[in-house]
Amino acid sequence: MTRTTNEQPTGRTAKGAVVPVLAFAGIVVAVMQTLLVPVIKDLPQLLDTAPSDATWVLTSTLLSGAVATPIMGRLGDLFGKRRMLILSLSVMVVGALVSAVTSALLPMIVGRTLQGFAMGAIPLGIGLMRDMLPHEKLGSAMALMSSSIGVGGGLALPAAALVAQNTDWHTLFYGAAGLGVLAIVLTLLAVPESPMRAEGSFDLPGALGLSTGLVLFLLPITKGSDWGWTSATTLGLFAASAVVLLLWGVYELRTAAPLVDLRTTARPAVLFTNLASIMVGVSFYVVSLVLPQLLQLPTSTGYGLGQSMVVAGLLVAPLGLTMMFTAPVYARLSAKYGPKFTLILGLSIIAIGYGAGLGLMSAAWQSLVIAVLLGAGIGLAYSSLPALIVGAVPASETGAANGLNTLMRSIGTSVSSAVIGMVLANTANTVNGVEIPTMHGFRVSFLIATGAVAVGLLLALFLPKPNRAPQLRASSEEDANLARAEEVLRGFRGRVLDAEGTPVARAKVTLIDRRGRQAGATLSAEDGTYTLAVPAQGAYVLAAKATGHGPLASSATHAGDDRAVDVDLSLPGGTVSAL
């Protein structure tokens, strides 16, 4: 079940600024993943540690981000998504400042772990958009928010390279902290709190179990190449992860208010979307690891392109820029063909990009072509994922469900980092004691990415056609009106009135199924009208609440056909008519 608060998203300025502010917050958070890529080869010297230990500076961010996303999503559903978004950004700022004042390995890892914690801001932002934006603007807004993961990562490369090449590398962290503070201030000023809340309490045992299982799983993935993939440590951690996650799953199925509703996660639309998300995450991180190294290798190797750190970053930057500009294109395509089509199209373009990339590694301009192609494909794929998830889960579970989806992408990037790192290390040539990646290793990496995209395409083909939430695909007011008209044919409709029969605007109307779970939610229009689609036939409860009025719960039944059932709701009284 859900409940609402009196914190309503009001004010024209706030409404107009919500999307750019949330997207900016997402970009700031995503910057943390690639912030140190320009100096990755120098980290052992900068931190006075072994290369295998220096990798923890990147690994810790991926691990904490993977753990934080579903937890922060659930906390946002329970206690307020804006509140948890600000908390995530605040933790990131603290982590950046910790890293900025140290050159020792352990404090640096602590700071980087805190920075990764902010990855929960992505699903929280998507949840806020769903709760407060009009239907016709939601598709493109969520596309931009979802793409911010890649946009931030892509844009961070040239900016970080410019800073690292001309100033002390600690300046990167001061800059990140400043961006975080700016994102917090803008969020406080422009983003109102969502009125949507989930009932229940936070599942602490579930959070601990999921965190433990994920760490046990991701740790050997990120360190397997150092420890040995068949070593007792690696295999033991994988086995322990399987046991912990299995026990966690049994517990989640039995608890009344789980951290992750595994029954919802098992729905085909959610399951296949999450599995495809892993493959998209793999494909994104491969290009981020390969192209900067290829561009910066000296021409004396015979295949290196001899570019400076800054130029290499600028040539890769179109990856993020193209993803950003893809959001409005996605909205139009999705409005006409649906998010499943755009996901398949995006994955196809990624496959073309990596396929072409196998023969486009001999000049700097060719790297630019690869970045643009992959940016367009990854942008379309990333933009499709939240629409598919949001269209398949109740509104009260938006934060947790998108948190889990973001977790799947994090698993993909972690797997990609580990596997590509192993491939490049095992195919490298040693010159004067320094390991130099080879062209063979780069091409094998691109082949791995192509294989992952092929698996993603296969999974996307199994996605069912969406049964609900056509409004997520609307890109204009006309499309939104048509979508709402379709909903009316197979759900409940009516008006929300006060005791004197006057229409009540912006009343929250929630559809609750026989299991006590939310099946839909909407706000009444200025004339008090509302429409709610039903996922299946059966008995439901329509719960209504508005500021200044008492709550109402009324029973209603739908036969599951295309007939609309009229139910007018009177606050604070009972149902005044039901036809």
Buried (B, 14 or more C-beta within 10 A) or exposed (E): BBBBBEBBBEEEEBBEBBBEBBBBBBBBBBBBBBBBBBBBBEBBEBBEBEEEBBBBBBBBBBBBBBBBBBBBBBBBBBBBBBBBBBBBBBBBBBBBBBBBEBEEBEEBBBBBBBBBBBBBBBBBBBBBBBBBBEBBBBBBBBBBBBBBBBBBBBBBBBBBBBBBBEEEBBBBBBBBBEBBBBBBEBBEEBBBBBBBBBBBEBBEEBBBBBBBBBBBBBBBBBBBBBBEEEBEBBBEBBEBBEEBBEEBBEBBEEEEBBBBBBEBBEBEBBBBBBBBBBBBBBBBBBBBBBBBBBBBBEEEBEBBBBBEBBBBBBBBBBBBBBBBBBBBBBBBBBBEEBBBBBBBBBBBBBBBBBBBBBEBBEEBEBBBBBBBBBBBBBBBBBBBBBBBBBBBBBBBBBBBBBBBBBBBBBBBBBBBBBBBBBBBBEBBEEEEEEBBBBBBBBBBBBBBBBBBBBBBBBBBEEBEEBBBBBBBBBBEEEBBEBBBEBBBEBBBBBBBBBEEEEBBBBBBBBBBBEEEBBBBBBBBBEEBBBBBBBBEEEEBBBBBBBBEBEEBBBEBBBEEEEEBBBBBBBBBBEBBEBE
